[in-house]
Each structure stands twice: as structure tokens, then as C-alpha cells.
Amino acid sequence: MKEHWAANDAIAGSETSVSGFDGCPADILYLVFKLLSPAELRGLCLVNKISRSLAQPFLYSKIQWTWRDPHFAPPIIQLLRTLLCRPQLAAYITNLHLDGKVFRQHPFRFSIPKITISDIGLEKFVAFIRGTGVPYSDFWIQEVSQGTTDALVALLLAQGLSNLRCLYLGPVFAQRSTLIGMVLRSAICEPKNYRLPDFQHLRDVSFLSCIYWDEARDKKIKNTVDILPVLYLPSLRRMSASIENSATFTWPVTHLPMPSNVTSLDLTQIREAYLGEVLSVTPKLKILRWKFYYDFGIHDAFNQPIVNLDQIVTAISHVRNTLTDLTILADCGIGGNDQFLPGIKMEGSLRAMVDWEMLKRLQVPWAFLVGFAQDKVKRLQDFIPRNIELLTITDDLRLQNDDEMVPEWPRWEWEDHVIVELIRAWLHNWKAYTPHLHCLTLILSLIMEDFGEWPPSIRQHFMELGAQAGVQVEIIEQDYYEL
């Protein structure tokens, strides 16, 4: 953006006195304008042409909206009309941040809100879509005329966003993403065929959908094909995405992506079977955050109540030679009219991760290490990577099978004093197993205080174990119902 601004400043050079900026160096003006609020920048745009030329690059550099009320949509229609009338403004946009949670109130609990669009200016939208040359233009125009959020976001992305660096699509904007995915595929995977931006500078992408039950969305329609084109971006470094599990996993074009710059992934919804497909094309990944999620309300081949630890290890092993920071989270959802969480079964183990030499930081559920059934014979050192420095253990899935939904599978059986005893047995000789360890954290989201769980005496004993071993230890309490 600084280059755009400097060019505008040079053009305005002989007339800066008109704007009151006479004699002020460009670098100083840049720093001043950078501190102004959007409202102040809009005010400067109304002063005169020179002020507008200096303020616009800052005003348009970051488009950030949060959709909080389904009856009052963000000004996407106004922005589109402005960009179609003055397409040069699109080059100023470097950060597009569209956020908002899925609406739960009636009637939007069962239907996705539309954005009101008048016939005035619609012909320009239609002409632009026709001008892109995409084969799905009729469908796109139909959806735009109906005010579909998906179609309007796709239309915004199709503008000349040649300098876009960061893209964030929150759940309410990605509730349906068919056309967004089509535009991304056409622009990124087939850039020479259509008049669309190639997003060559786009390096940070968030594409998030509602993880829990979304009654307004047809769960038979998966967003997998909509997100996968992002991995073909030449400058991609970081991606956060809720990738659903379609019946088949197919890359959008015949050749595999090789996003050599990707170092950080934050993935949710995607299950073990497809996790490996994504990680196999990220050879330089350093940071991975993955959330296991089982939705009891969805019935398909991939959404099963089984944590396949062997398959998880196999999937993540694609990046074991570069991965330094791994976070594994786990959750499950109630389906239909059920009142209790479903049962989850553990299969396999994380034992193979012990030899992952590059891994320095790990967060993992206790159940992924030693299962749900209390077993005093198990040893933590058999599952913890040898070179770990920072280890965080959580009580994720604590409430699974709490009402014995599946009687033959164990509930969470671990008692606090037994957890501490397993930790003590490991810390007693930790230097032999994890010689680089210097911090151990327990994150407890559900403490049954009425049953005397984790009393001060147990906590004190845990802290003393850390002091005796020379390892920093801590207990962090989180509210389960606020996660």
C-alpha cells in the first residue's frame, strides 16, 4: 500500500498546499495517515481531490465487517457498486475480513439470510459477471439477483484485488460457499482462462464454517471442493479452514499443489482419512493445529465415533521432519434430540510420535495418550515425543459417553490422584525420556467440584512434583461451556 500512497503523493506534489500538507515529507504523512480511523479517513476524502487521493489507499486497505444482525447486512452492495464504478480502488485492498457467527434466532435458524439488492445497479453486476467469461455465469447472476451471500462475496473476490494479502471468511459468510469456491478455482487454478484476479500475493487465508449443528445448511453439500483451491496459491503461508469430509477427496486440477511457503495450518472438521491428503502437500509445515470433531447428527462413512490414533499418526507423519508445534483438540456434538454426548472409542496409539525429533511443542488430550479407561500400568513416556520442550495436556472429551450411550465403551474413568501419579512416575526420571522438557501444563475444562475433584491438596502435590523435578508446571482452568 505504501507504494500506491507514495505514487498518489507524487501526483499531488505541486498541489499539497491546497490540502494543508505543504512542506510535510511523504514518510511523515504516511505515518500520520496510518494512525487515522476509518471515519477520519472518510472525512478527508470529502475535503478535496488531493486529500481523497492520499486517504483512499488507507481507507480501502482493510475491509473489515462483522455481521451481527441478520436484518442489517454489512455494506457489501455499496462497496461493490463503488468498485465497479472505480475499479482502481480494488488495488488498494490488502486485507478482506468478513466475520460473523451463524444466526440461531427464528427464522434464520432454518434459512440463510439474504442481502437485499435493488434493480438499480444490478445491470452492472450482471455485465461484470458476463465479462469474466466463466461458464457458470448464469447461475452466478441468478444467485446475485436473489441476494445470496455466497454469490455476493464471490463477486467481491472477483474484483481486481491484485494486492490482496489476507482473506478471512467467518461462518456467516461461508455458510454456503459454492460460488466462492468456483471463483477461487477459476482464478487460482485456471488463471489464463478467465478475467479474474490471480491472487498471487494472497498469503493468509481463513475459511471457517460452523462446526456445530447448522440447521440452515444442507449438510449433504460439502465445502471440500471450495477450499482446496486455496492450497494452490503461490504465496500461501498460513491457512485456517473448516474442511468437511466429502464422499471422495479430489484435487481441483490434475496436478497436486505444492505450496512451498505454507508453514502454518489450523484445520477443523476434516477427519483422519483426509488429513493426510492435505498434509502430504505441505512439505515445509512447522505449525499444525487440528481439531478432531465427531458430530452425532451426521451419518456418513467418515463421521464415525472412533478416534483412529494410528491413522492420525500416519497422517501427521507427512510433516514430521519439519513440524515443531502440534496442537490436537477434540470435541463431539449432540445429534437430534439427544440430551447426552455420544460415546467415543479410541483405537491404536500415539506411540510412534516418540521418535519425532523436530517436535518441540505439543498440546494433546489426555485420552489420546492413555485412553478413557483408568489404567495405572500405562506410562506417559511411551507416548510423548522425546525432544518435547513444552507439553500441554487437556481433558478434551471428558463428557463423552457420560450417560453410557454406548455401554460397551468406557466413560472417562480417570481420577485426579491417578492422573497425578502417572505424571509423577514420568517426571521421576524425565531426563531419560524427554531431556529437553521445561514446561508442563494441564488444561482442565470440567472439574466436578461437588465430587471433590482436584482439591487444593492434589494441586499442591502436582506443583511439588514440578519443583522436585525442576520442571515448570501449572494448571489452567477453562469453562467447558464457554469453549
CORWOHU-V269182 format. One record per residue. N is the residue number from 1. PHI is phi in radians with two decimals (999 if undefined). PSI is psi in degrees with one decimal (999 if undefined). OMEGA is omega in radians with two decimals (999 if undefined). Layout:
[[N | PHI | PSI | OMEGA] [N | PHI | PSI | OMEGA]]
This chain:
[[1 | 999 | -33.2 | -3.10] [2 | -1.05 | -34.4 | 3.13] [3 | -1.15 | -43.8 | 3.10] [4 | -1.06 | -43.9 | -3.09] [5 | -1.16 | -41.6 | 3.14] [6 | -1.09 | -38.4 | 3.12] [7 | -1.12 | -43.5 | 3.10] [8 | -1.10 | -38.9 | -3.14] [9 | -1.13 | -37.8 | 3.13] [10 | -1.16 | -39.8 | 3.12] [11 | -1.11 | -37.6 | -3.09] [12 | -1.44 | -4.6 | -2.95] [13 | -0.77 | -51.0 | -3.04] [14 | -1.29 | -11.1 | -3.06] [15 | -2.03 | 13.4 | -3.04] [16 | -1.09 | -26.0 | 3.14] [17 | -1.11 | -28.3 | 3.11] [18 | -1.10 | -33.2 | -3.10] [19 | -1.60 | -4.6 | -3.12] [20 | 1.49 | 12.0 | -3.12] [21 | -1.85 | 17.5 | -3.06] [22 | -1.01 | 126.4 | 3.04] [23 | 1.45 | -3.0 | -3.12] [24 | -1.53 | 123.9 | -3.13] [25 | -1.03 | 148.5 | -3.09] [26 | -1.05 | -39.7 | -3.12] [27 | -1.11 | -36.8 | 3.12] [28 | -1.20 | -44.2 | 3.11] [29 | -1.04 | -40.1 | 3.13] [30 | -1.03 | -45.6 | -3.14] [31 | -1.14 | -36.7 | 3.13] [32 | -1.18 | -49.0 | -3.11] [33 | -1.10 | -31.1 | -3.12] [34 | -1.11 | -24.9 | -3.10] [35 | -1.56 | -9.4 | -3.05] [36 | -1.34 | 147.6 | 3.10] [37 | -1.36 | 161.7 | 3.07] [38 | -0.97 | -38.4 | 3.13] [39 | -1.11 | -40.7 | 3.12] [40 | -1.18 | -38.3 | 3.11] [41 | -1.16 | -39.9 | 3.09] [42 | -1.10 | -37.8 | 3.10] [43 | -1.10 | -41.3 | 3.11] [44 | -1.14 | -32.7 | 3.13] [45 | -1.12 | -21.0 | -3.11] [46 | -1.61 | -6.3 | -3.08] [47 | -1.24 | -59.6 | 3.10] [48 | -2.89 | 180.0 | -3.07] [49 | -1.10 | -38.6 | -3.10] [50 | -1.17 | -47.1 | 3.11] [51 | -1.05 | -40.7 | 3.14] [52 | -1.10 | -42.2 | -3.12] [53 | -1.13 | -29.5 | 3.13] [54 | -1.44 | -33.2 | -3.05] [55 | -1.49 | -30.9 | -3.03] [56 | -1.02 | -42.2 | 3.13] [57 | -1.01 | -34.6 | 3.10] [58 | -1.33 | -40.6 | -3.10] [59 | -1.10 | -38.7 | -3.07] [60 | -1.68 | -5.8 | -3.06] [61 | -1.07 | -37.7 | 3.13] [62 | -2.25 | 115.6 | 3.04] [63 | -1.72 | 112.4 | -3.08] [64 | -2.27 | 117.8 | 3.12] [65 | -2.27 | 146.4 | 2.97] [66 | -2.19 | 117.5 | -3.10] [67 | -1.53 | 106.6 | -3.06] [68 | -1.83 | -28.0 | -3.08] [69 | -2.16 | 121.8 | -3.10] [70 | -1.07 | -20.9 | -3.12] [71 | -1.50 | -11.2 | -3.11] [72 | -2.28 | 91.1 | -3.09] [73 | -1.34 | 153.6 | 3.03] [74 | -1.05 | 161.1 | -3.02] [75 | -1.38 | 51.9 | -3.11] [76 | -1.21 | -34.7 | 3.13] [77 | -1.12 | -44.7 | 3.14] [78 | -1.09 | -41.7 | 3.13] [79 | -1.13 | -42.2 | 3.13] [80 | -1.08 | -43.0 | 3.13] [81 | -1.10 | -39.4 | 3.12] [82 | -1.12 | -45.0 | -3.10] [83 | -1.19 | -33.5 | 3.11] [84 | -1.24 | -32.5 | 3.09] [85 | -1.38 | -33.3 | -3.10] [86 | -2.33 | 73.8 | -3.03] [87 | -1.06 | -20.2 | 3.14] [88 | -1.13 | -21.8 | -3.14] [89 | -1.19 | -25.8 | -3.11] [90 | -1.08 | -29.4 | -3.13] [91 | -1.18 | -17.4 | 3.12] [92 | -1.38 | -21.1 | -3.04] [93 | -1.31 | 115.6 | 3.09] [94 | -1.95 | -19.1 | -3.08] [95 | -2.41 | 118.3 | 3.12] [96 | -2.04 | 110.2 | -3.02] [97 | -2.14 | 103.2 | -3.11] [98 | -2.00 | 108.8 | -2.99] [99 | -2.14 | 169.2 | 3.11] [100 | 2.53 | 143.0 | 3.12] [101 | -1.47 | 158.8 | 3.07] [102 | -1.14 | 136.6 | -3.10] [103 | -1.36 | 135.2 | -3.09] [104 | -1.86 | -18.1 | -3.04] [105 | -1.33 | 154.8 | 3.10] [106 | -1.15 | 139.7 | 0.04] [107 | -1.63 | 7.1 | -3.01] [108 | -1.45 | 1.9 | 3.02] [109 | -1.14 | -30.9 | -3.07] [110 | -2.02 | 1.5 | 3.13] [111 | -2.53 | 143.8 | -3.13] [112 | -1.42 | 128.5 | -3.10] [113 | -1.11 | 144.4 | 3.06] [114 | -1.73 | 159.1 | 3.09] [115 | -1.85 | 121.9 | -3.09] [116 | -1.10 | 130.3 | 3.13] [117 | -2.35 | 128.1 | -3.12] [118 | -1.54 | 166.7 | 3.12] [119 | -1.22 | -20.5 | 3.14] [120 | -1.21 | 119.1 | 3.14] [121 | 1.57 | -10.6 | -3.12] [122 | -1.10 | -32.9 | -3.13] [123 | -1.09 | -30.3 | 3.09] [124 | -1.23 | -37.1 | 3.07] [125 | -1.08 | -45.0 | -3.13] [126 | -1.10 | -45.4 | -3.13] [127 | -1.08 | -40.2 | 3.13] [128 | -1.12 | -45.7 | -3.13] [129 | -1.07 | -44.4 | 3.09] [130 | -1.03 | -37.8 | -3.09] [131 | -1.20 | -19.4 | 3.13] [132 | -1.24 | -25.1 | 3.13] [133 | 1.41 | 9.7 | -3.11] [134 | -1.29 | 147.1 | -3.07] [135 | -1.29 | -10.6 | -3.11] [136 | -1.83 | 25.1 | -3.05] [137 | -1.08 | -38.7 | -3.14] [138 | -1.06 | -46.4 | 3.12] [139 | -1.10 | -41.6 | -3.14] [140 | -1.09 | -46.5 | 3.14] [141 | -1.09 | -42.7 | 3.12] [142 | -1.04 | -44.1 | -3.13] [143 | -1.22 | -37.2 | 3.09] [144 | -1.11 | -44.5 | -3.11] [145 | -1.11 | -23.7 | 3.11] [146 | -1.58 | -2.2 | 3.11] [147 | 1.34 | 26.6 | 3.13] [148 | -1.22 | 128.3 | -3.11] [149 | -1.02 | -43.7 | 3.13] [150 | -0.93 | -47.9 | -3.10] [151 | -1.19 | -36.9 | -3.12] [152 | -1.28 | -37.9 | 3.06] [153 | -1.14 | -40.1 | 3.08] [154 | -1.06 | -39.4 | 3.12] [155 | -1.15 | -38.1 | 3.09] [156 | -1.14 | -42.5 | 3.12] [157 | -1.14 | -27.4 | -3.10] [158 | -1.35 | -10.5 | 3.08] [159 | -1.16 | 171.7 | -3.06] [160 | -1.30 | 61.5 | -3.12] [161 | -1.42 | 60.8 | -3.03] [162 | -1.20 | -18.6 | -3.10] [163 | -1.98 | 17.6 | -3.14] [164 | -1.12 | 125.3 | 3.12] [165 | -1.84 | -38.4 | -3.04] [166 | -2.25 | 133.0 | 3.10] [167 | -2.26 | 125.8 | 3.12] [168 | -2.25 | 119.6 | 3.07] [169 | -2.06 | 109.5 | 3.12] [170 | -1.38 | 173.2 | -3.02] [171 | -0.93 | -40.4 | -3.08] [172 | -1.23 | -26.9 | 3.12] [173 | -1.55 | -18.0 | -3.13] [174 | -1.94 | 16.4 | -3.13] [175 | -1.06 | -38.8 | 2.90] [176 | -2.18 | 135.3 | -3.03] [177 | -2.41 | 21.3 | -3.10] [178 | -1.01 | -51.4 | -3.10] [179 | -1.31 | -33.2 | 3.04] [180 | -1.01 | -45.8 | 3.12] [181 | -1.12 | -40.1 | 3.11] [182 | -1.07 | -44.6 | -3.13] [183 | -1.15 | -42.1 | 3.12] [184 | -1.09 | -42.1 | 3.13] [185 | -1.12 | -46.4 | -3.13] [186 | -1.09 | -42.1 | -3.06] [187 | -1.30 | -40.1 | -3.03] [188 | -1.58 | -43.5 | -3.03] [189 | -1.61 | -20.6 | 3.14] [190 | -2.33 | 54.5 | -2.97] [191 | -1.12 | -24.3 | -3.08] [192 | -1.51 | -9.8 | -3.05] [193 | -1.59 | -21.9 | -3.01] [194 | -2.37 | 158.9 | 3.13] [195 | -1.56 | 77.8 | -3.12] [196 | -2.40 | 155.4 | 3.07] [197 | -1.16 | 148.7 | -3.11] [198 | -1.65 | -4.5 | 3.10] [199 | 0.94 | 38.1 | -3.06] [200 | -1.17 | -18.6 | -3.14] [201 | -1.78 | -1.4 | -3.08] [202 | -1.24 | 119.8 | -3.02] [203 | -2.19 | -13.6 | -3.09] [204 | -2.34 | 113.9 | -3.05] [205 | -2.23 | 131.8 | 3.00] [206 | -2.15 | 126.4 | -3.06] [207 | -2.35 | 89.7 | -2.91] [208 | -2.00 | 133.2 | 3.05] [209 | -2.06 | 169.7 | -3.13] [210 | -1.22 | 121.8 | -3.11] [211 | -1.30 | -40.8 | -3.09] [212 | -1.44 | 179.8 | -2.99] [213 | -0.98 | 120.3 | 3.12] [214 | -2.00 | 99.8 | -3.02] [215 | -1.31 | -15.2 | -3.13] [216 | -1.51 | -11.1 | -3.03] [217 | -1.91 | 138.1 | 3.10] [218 | -1.33 | 107.9 | -3.08] [219 | -1.23 | -9.4 | 3.07] [220 | -1.30 | -20.4 | 3.11] [221 | -1.64 | 111.5 | -3.09] [222 | -1.64 | 150.3 | -3.11] [223 | -1.63 | 8.5 | -3.06] [224 | -0.93 | -50.4 | -3.09] [225 | -1.19 | -19.4 | -3.13] [226 | -1.37 | -30.1 | -3.04] [227 | -1.64 | -34.2 | -3.04] [228 | -0.98 | -32.7 | 3.10] [229 | -1.02 | -25.8 | -3.13] [230 | -1.02 | -33.8 | -3.10] [231 | -1.22 | -7.6 | 3.08] [232 | -1.61 | -1.4 | 3.13] [233 | -1.12 | 129.4 | -3.06] [234 | -1.19 | -25.4 | -3.08] [235 | -1.89 | 7.5 | -3.06] [236 | -1.04 | 130.1 | 3.10] [237 | -2.06 | -40.1 | -3.08] [238 | -2.33 | 138.3 | 3.08] [239 | -2.45 | 132.4 | 2.98] [240 | -2.06 | 125.3 | -3.03] [241 | -2.65 | 144.0 | 2.99] [242 | -1.75 | 97.6 | -3.05] [243 | -1.77 | 116.9 | -3.13] [244 | -1.41 | 165.2 | -3.03] [245 | -1.80 | 96.8 | 3.14] [246 | -1.35 | 167.9 | -3.10] [247 | -1.05 | -35.5 | 3.08] [248 | -2.29 | 147.7 | 3.12] [249 | -1.84 | 109.7 | -3.07] [250 | -2.28 | 128.7 | 3.08] [251 | -1.25 | 149.2 | -3.02] [252 | -1.16 | -22.3 | 3.09] [253 | -2.34 | 170.7 | -3.01] [254 | -1.17 | -32.6 | -3.14] [255 | -1.59 | 146.8 | -3.13] [256 | -1.31 | 149.1 | 3.04] [257 | -1.28 | 151.6 | 3.03] [258 | -2.36 | 71.3 | -3.09] [259 | -1.27 | 83.7 | -3.00] [260 | -1.14 | -16.1 | -3.10] [261 | -1.68 | -5.5 | -3.07] [262 | -1.25 | 120.5 | 3.12] [263 | -2.09 | -11.0 | -3.08] [264 | -2.48 | 128.9 | 3.08] [265 | -2.27 | 137.9 | 3.05] [266 | -2.23 | 104.6 | -2.98] [267 | -2.08 | 135.3 | 3.05] [268 | -2.27 | 161.7 | 3.12] [269 | 1.27 | -40.3 | -3.11] [270 | -1.08 | 131.8 | -3.09] [271 | -1.64 | 176.4 | -3.00] [272 | -0.95 | -40.5 | -3.04] [273 | -1.06 | -37.7 | -3.10] [274 | -1.71 | -15.0 | 3.11] [275 | -1.01 | -42.4 | 3.13] [276 | -1.12 | -32.8 | 3.11] [277 | -1.08 | -41.9 | -3.14] [278 | -1.25 | -46.2 | -3.08] [279 | -1.19 | -23.1 | -3.13] [280 | -1.18 | -15.9 | -3.13] [281 | -1.93 | 15.2 | 3.11] [282 | -2.12 | 72.3 | -2.98] [283 | -1.19 | -12.4 | -3.10] [284 | -2.03 | 20.7 | -3.09] [285 | -1.15 | 133.6 | 3.12] [286 | -1.97 | -33.1 | -3.07] [287 | -2.17 | 125.4 | 3.10] [288 | -2.28 | 127.7 | 3.00] [289 | -2.12 | 118.9 | -3.08] [290 | -2.29 | 134.7 | 3.14] [291 | -1.99 | 115.9 | 2.98] [292 | -1.27 | 131.5 | 3.12] [293 | -2.48 | 127.7 | 3.05] [294 | -1.98 | 122.7 | -3.14] [295 | -1.83 | 110.3 | -3.09] [296 | -1.16 | -13.7 | -3.12] [297 | -1.59 | -2.3 | -3.12] [298 | -2.02 | 133.5 | -3.11] [299 | -2.13 | 105.7 | 3.05] [300 | -2.69 | -178.0 | -3.03] [301 | -1.19 | -23.0 | -3.04] [302 | -1.75 | -30.3 | -3.09] [303 | -1.49 | 78.6 | -3.11] [304 | -1.98 | 150.0 | -3.10] [305 | -1.42 | 40.5 | -3.10] [306 | -2.22 | 126.2 | 3.03] [307 | -1.60 | 107.5 | -3.13] [308 | -1.58 | 91.6 | -3.06] [309 | -1.13 | -36.3 | 3.10] [310 | -1.09 | -41.6 | 3.13] [311 | -1.19 | -35.1 | 3.08] [312 | -1.10 | -46.3 | 3.12] [313 | -1.08 | -43.2 | 3.13] [314 | -1.07 | -42.4 | -3.13] [315 | -1.11 | -48.7 | -3.07] [316 | -1.30 | -21.1 | -3.13] [317 | -1.10 | -16.2 | 3.07] [318 | -1.04 | -26.2 | -3.09] [319 | -2.08 | 19.2 | -3.07] [320 | -1.11 | -25.2 | -3.10] [321 | -1.44 | -8.4 | 3.13] [322 | -2.20 | -21.5 | -3.03] [323 | -1.22 | 124.6 | 3.11] [324 | -1.99 | -19.4 | -3.04] [325 | -2.39 | 115.0 | -3.09] [326 | -2.22 | 125.6 | 3.05] [327 | -2.10 | 121.9 | 3.07] [328 | -2.03 | 121.1 | 3.09] [329 | -1.96 | 163.1 | -3.14] [330 | -2.61 | 141.6 | 3.14] [331 | -2.76 | 162.6 | 3.06] [332 | -2.50 | 154.4 | -3.06] [333 | -2.06 | 152.3 | 3.11] [334 | -1.42 | 137.9 | 3.14] [335 | -1.92 | 150.4 | 3.06] [336 | 1.00 | -130.7 | -3.13] [337 | -1.79 | 19.1 | -3.14] [338 | -1.16 | 151.3 | 3.14] [339 | -1.85 | -16.2 | -3.07] [340 | -2.19 | 155.9 | -3.13] [341 | -1.25 | 149.5 | -3.11] [342 | -1.25 | 167.7 | 3.05] [343 | -1.43 | 145.6 | 3.11] [344 | -2.16 | 138.4 | -3.13] [345 | -1.98 | 136.0 | 3.08] [346 | -1.67 | 134.1 | 3.04] [347 | -2.29 | 140.7 | 3.12] [348 | 1.39 | -160.9 | -3.14] [349 | -2.74 | 167.5 | 3.08] [350 | -1.67 | 17.0 | -3.04] [351 | -0.96 | -36.2 | -3.09] [352 | -1.15 | -17.6 | -3.12] [353 | -1.27 | -14.2 | -3.12] [354 | -0.97 | -34.3 | -3.06] [355 | -1.62 | 10.8 | 3.11] [356 | -1.38 | 96.4 | -2.94] [357 | -1.22 | -27.7 | -3.06] [358 | -1.43 | -18.3 | -3.02] [359 | -1.27 | 120.2 | -3.10] [360 | -1.94 | -29.7 | -3.06] [361 | -2.25 | 128.5 | -3.10] [362 | -2.43 | 132.1 | 2.93] [363 | -2.10 | 129.1 | -3.02] [364 | -2.65 | 146.2 | 3.06] [365 | -1.18 | 143.3 | 3.08] [366 | -0.96 | -40.9 | -3.11] [367 | -1.13 | -27.4 | 3.10] [368 | -1.26 | -23.8 | 3.12] [369 | -1.48 | -48.5 | -2.99] [370 | -2.26 | 10.0 | 3.08] [371 | 1.43 | -176.9 | -3.14] [372 | -1.57 | -31.3 | -3.10] [373 | -1.34 | 132.1 | -3.13] [374 | -1.17 | 125.8 | -3.09] [375 | -2.51 | 103.8 | -3.07] [376 | -1.27 | -12.3 | -3.12] [377 | -1.41 | -24.9 | -3.09] [378 | -1.15 | 150.1 | -3.11] [379 | -2.15 | 127.0 | -3.14] [380 | -1.07 | -35.9 | -3.09] [381 | -1.10 | -14.3 | 3.11] [382 | -1.38 | -8.6 | -3.05] [383 | -2.24 | -8.9 | -3.06] [384 | -1.66 | 129.1 | -3.14] [385 | -0.95 | 137.2 | -3.00] [386 | -1.08 | -37.6 | -3.05] [387 | -1.65 | 17.3 | -3.09] [388 | -1.13 | 141.3 | 3.10] [389 | -1.95 | -41.2 | -3.13] [390 | -2.16 | 118.6 | -3.12] [391 | -2.11 | 128.4 | 3.07] [392 | -2.13 | 126.8 | 3.14] [393 | -2.03 | 131.0 | -3.09] [394 | -1.99 | 167.2 | 3.06] [395 | -1.80 | 31.6 | 3.10] [396 | -0.90 | 144.3 | -3.12] [397 | 1.21 | 19.7 | -3.14] [398 | -0.98 | -37.2 | -3.04] [399 | -1.62 | 1.9 | -3.14] [400 | -1.05 | 142.6 | 3.08] [401 | 0.97 | 25.3 | -3.04] [402 | -1.11 | -29.1 | 3.11] [403 | -1.79 | 19.3 | -3.13] [404 | 0.95 | 50.7 | 3.06] [405 | -1.02 | -34.4 | 3.05] [406 | -2.13 | 94.0 | -3.00] [407 | -1.00 | -31.0 | -3.08] [408 | -1.38 | -8.7 | 3.10] [409 | -1.80 | 145.6 | -3.08] [410 | -1.28 | 147.1 | 2.92] [411 | -1.39 | -178.5 | 2.99] [412 | -1.25 | 114.7 | -3.06] [413 | -1.86 | -8.9 | -2.98] [414 | -1.21 | 126.9 | 3.05] [415 | -1.64 | 152.4 | -3.04] [416 | -1.02 | -42.6 | -3.09] [417 | -1.21 | -27.4 | 3.09] [418 | -1.31 | -38.2 | 3.05] [419 | -1.02 | -46.9 | -3.14] [420 | -1.13 | -35.3 | 3.14] [421 | -1.16 | -40.3 | 3.08] [422 | -1.12 | -38.5 | 3.10] [423 | -1.16 | -40.6 | 3.12] [424 | -1.06 | -43.6 | -3.12] [425 | -1.08 | -33.7 | 3.10] [426 | -1.33 | -48.0 | -3.09] [427 | -1.16 | -22.6 | 3.14] [428 | -1.00 | -32.4 | 3.13] [429 | -2.41 | 42.3 | -3.01] [430 | -1.10 | -29.8 | -3.10] [431 | -1.15 | -23.4 | 3.12] [432 | -1.36 | -23.7 | -3.06] [433 | -1.91 | -41.3 | -3.12] [434 | -2.35 | 72.3 | -2.97] [435 | -1.13 | -15.8 | -3.10] [436 | -1.75 | 2.1 | -3.10] [437 | -1.10 | 133.4 | 3.02] [438 | -2.40 | -2.8 | 3.11] [439 | -2.64 | 130.0 | 3.09] [440 | -2.21 | 126.2 | -3.12] [441 | -2.17 | 134.1 | 2.99] [442 | -1.84 | 124.8 | 3.05] [443 | -1.85 | 114.8 | -3.09] [444 | -1.97 | 114.7 | -3.10] [445 | -1.72 | -12.7 | -3.10] [446 | -2.50 | 103.1 | 3.11] [447 | -1.98 | 119.1 | 3.13] [448 | -1.43 | 82.7 | -3.08] [449 | -1.14 | -29.8 | 3.12] [450 | -1.13 | -21.6 | 3.11] [451 | -1.78 | 10.8 | 3.06] [452 | 1.32 | 24.1 | -3.12] [453 | -1.28 | 143.7 | 3.08] [454 | 0.84 | 57.5 | 3.07] [455 | -1.24 | 169.4 | -3.13] [456 | -0.96 | -34.7 | -3.11] [457 | -1.14 | -40.8 | 3.12] [458 | -1.19 | -42.1 | 3.13] [459 | -1.10 | -42.2 | 3.14] [460 | -1.12 | -40.3 | 3.11] [461 | -1.08 | -41.4 | 3.11] [462 | -1.09 | -44.0 | -3.14] [463 | -1.13 | -37.4 | 3.12] [464 | -1.15 | -35.7 | 3.08] [465 | -1.04 | -42.8 | 3.11] [466 | -1.11 | -43.6 | -3.14] [467 | -1.10 | -41.6 | 3.14] [468 | -1.15 | -35.3 | -3.11] [469 | -1.48 | -14.3 | -3.08] [470 | 1.34 | 28.8 | 3.13] [471 | -2.09 | 133.3 | 3.09] [472 | -1.24 | 125.9 | 3.13] [473 | -2.23 | 152.5 | 3.10] [474 | -2.73 | 156.3 | 3.04] [475 | -2.06 | 126.2 | 3.11] [476 | -2.00 | 125.0 | 3.10] [477 | -1.68 | 131.8 | 3.06] [478 | -2.16 | 148.3 | 3.10] [479 | -1.42 | 114.6 | -3.09] [480 | -0.97 | -37.1 | -3.04] [481 | -1.45 | -2.1 | 3.08] [482 | -1.93 | 0.8 | -3.12] [483 | -1.27 | 999 | 999]]
